[in-house]
Amino acid sequence: MALAQEVFREAGCLSAPYPFANAESRLAYFEREDRAAGYPAHEDFCGTVNVKSGLPGSGKDTWIARNLPMLPEVSLDAIRAENGVSARANQGQVIQAAYEQARVHLRAGQDFVWNGTNVTRQNRGRLTRLLRDYNMRIHMVYIVVSPAVLRTQNRGRVRRR
């Protein structure tokens, strides 16, 4: 235990997070095992993608309307509604359509919002890999509300098939 404390103290992260040079350095460090924590990563992004994450009914749409109303949005709920796909049905067609919409914005280097639950590491990982392939800054906001608020908001939602 004493050795670990000394290592963390020397690294500057005993009582606070490691002081990475920038957010890209932190992400690069956790992506690759051979990445040195102290090596600053170059940040030269083409644009920013605002990724919303949270359980259904948590308030992602409300957050976007209040904070980013000017940006184009790739919304999995909107794609489901447009194509008559239930949220309980196979989502392959919905995800494929969302990725195609995103690629239009990515090819143009245009900022946009990705609006989906994104609560699993696998789903977030696939999306962040795509966004990083296009050299986009990723701003992820996870919306959290209490279970009581979540139940209330879900009761008030318009059900889509």
C-alpha positions in Angstrom: 0.0 0.0 0.0 2.8 2.4 0.9 4.5 1.8 -2.5 1.3 2.5 -4.4 0.8 5.7 -2.5 4.4 6.8 -3.3 3.9 6.0 -7.0 0.7 7.9 -7.1 2.2 10.9 -5.2 5.2 11.0 -7.7 2.8 10.9 -10.6 0.8 13.8 -9.2 -2.4 11.8 -8.8 -2.6 10.7 -5.1 -5.3 13.2 -4.2 -6.5 14.4 -7.6 -6.9 13.1 -11.1 -3.7 12.7 -13.1 -2.8 16.1 -14.7 -2.9 15.2 -18.3 -1.8 17.9 -20.7 -5.2 18.0 -22.4 -8.3 15.9 -22.9 -6.9 14.3 -26.0 -3.9 13.1 -24.0 -6.2 11.5 -21.5 -8.2 9.7 -24.2 -5.1 8.6 -26.1 -3.5 7.2 -22.9 -6.6 5.1 -22.1 -6.9 3.9 -25.8 -3.4 2.4 -26.0 -1.4 0.4 -23.5 1.9 1.7 -24.8 0.9 5.4 -24.5 2.9 7.4 -21.9 0.7 9.3 -19.6 2.9 12.4 -19.7 3.2 12.6 -23.5 1.0 15.5 -24.7 -1.3 14.7 -27.6 -1.7 17.1 -30.5 -5.2 18.6 -30.7 -6.3 19.6 -34.2 -9.9 18.8 -34.6 -12.2 19.3 -37.7 -15.2 20.0 -35.5 -17.1 18.9 -32.4 -19.8 16.2 -32.0 -21.9 16.6 -28.9 -22.9 13.0 -27.8 -25.8 12.8 -25.5 -26.2 9.7 -23.3 -28.8 8.7 -20.8 -31.7 6.4 -20.1 -34.9 6.9 -22.1 -36.9 9.8 -20.6 -33.9 11.3 -18.8 -34.2 14.6 -20.6 -31.7 14.4 -23.5 -34.1 16.1 -26.0 -34.8 18.9 -23.5 -31.1 19.4 -22.8 -30.4 19.7 -26.5 -33.3 22.1 -27.1 -32.0 24.3 -24.3 -28.3 24.1 -25.0 -27.7 23.3 -28.7 -30.8 24.2 -30.6 -28.7 25.6 -33.5 -26.9 22.3 -34.3 -28.1 19.6 -36.7 -29.1 16.5 -34.8 -28.8 12.8 -35.5 -31.6 11.3 -33.4 -32.3 7.6 -33.1 -35.8 8.4 -31.8 -36.5 10.5 -34.9 -35.2 7.8 -37.2 -37.4 5.2 -35.5 -40.4 7.5 -35.9 -39.7 8.2 -39.5 -39.3 4.5 -40.3 -42.0 3.1 -38.1 -39.6 1.1 -36.1 -40.4 0.2 -32.5 -37.8 0.8 -29.8 -38.2 -2.8 -28.9 -37.6 -4.1 -32.5 -34.3 -4.9 -34.0 -32.3 -1.6 -34.2 -29.9 -2.5 -37.0 -31.8 -0.4 -39.6 -32.0 2.5 -37.2 -28.3 2.5 -36.2 -27.3 2.1 -39.9 -29.4 5.1 -40.8 -28.0 7.2 -37.9 -24.4 6.4 -38.9 -25.2 7.4 -42.5 -26.6 10.7 -41.3 -23.6 11.2 -39.1 -21.2 10.6 -42.0 -22.8 13.4 -44.0 -21.9 15.8 -41.2 -18.5 14.2 -40.6 -17.5 14.5 -44.2 -18.3 18.2 -44.2 -16.4 18.7 -40.9 -19.7 20.0 -39.4 -20.5 20.2 -35.7 -23.6 18.2 -34.8 -25.4 16.4 -32.0 -25.7 12.6 -31.6 -28.9 11.9 -29.6 -29.2 8.3 -28.4 -29.1 6.4 -25.1 -25.5 5.4 -25.6 -25.4 3.8 -22.1 -23.3 0.7 -23.0 -19.6 0.9 -23.4 -19.9 -1.1 -26.6 -22.3 1.4 -28.3 -20.2 4.4 -27.1 -17.0 2.8 -28.2 -18.2 2.1 -31.7 -19.5 5.7 -32.0 -16.4 7.3 -30.6 -14.2 5.3 -32.9 -16.1 6.6 -35.9 -15.9 10.2 -34.6 -12.2 9.9 -33.9 -11.6 8.5 -37.4 -13.0 11.8 -38.7 -10.8 13.8 -36.3 -13.7 15.2 -34.4 -13.6 16.5 -30.8 -16.1 14.5 -28.7 -18.1 16.3 -26.1 -20.1 13.7 -24.2 -22.9 14.6 -21.8 -24.5 11.9 -19.7 -27.9 13.0 -18.4 -28.7 11.5 -15.0 -32.0 12.0 -13.1 -33.4 10.2 -10.0 -35.5 7.1 -10.6 -38.6 9.0 -9.5 -38.0 11.7 -12.0 -37.3 9.1 -14.7 -40.5 7.3 -14.0 -42.5 10.5 -14.1 -40.9 11.7 -17.4 -41.3 8.3 -19.0 -45.0 8.3 -18.1 -45.4 11.7 -19.9 -43.5 10.6 -23.1 -45.3 10.1 -26.3 -45.0 6.4 -27.0 -43.7 5.4 -30.4 -45.1 2.0 -31.4 
